[in-house]
Structure formats: structure tokens, C-alpha cells
Amino acid sequence: MKGDLTPTESRSGVISGRVITVLIVSLGGAILALGALWLALAA
């Protein structure tokens, strides 16, 4: 069994989870924006 996390350790886990989520969302947004731009230019 793993020992209890200290507040700092648990907080760093939450922060890294948030950073990964933000990266995924921004990557998705960038892909959608590029797709929309490509469609606009192709039309």
C-alpha cells in the first residue's frame, strides 16, 4: 500500500491533471480552427 499523500503532492497531481486537460482542449481547439480555416479557403 502507498502511504498517504502530503497536501503538496496531491495538489501537484491536481495541477498536472489540469495542465494535461488544458493542453488537450487547446489542441482540439487548434485542430478545429485549422479545419475551419481550411474549409473556408477551399470553398
SULCORCOR-V899750 format. One record per pair of residues at least 4 apart in sequence whose ideal C-beta (glycine too) atoms are under 6 Angstrom apart, sorted by the first residue. I is the first residue (numbers start at 0). J is the second residue. D is the distance in Angstrom with one decimal. If there is no record, write none. Layout:
I|J|D ; I|J|D
This chain:
4|8|4.2 ; 4|9|4.4 ; 37|41|6.0
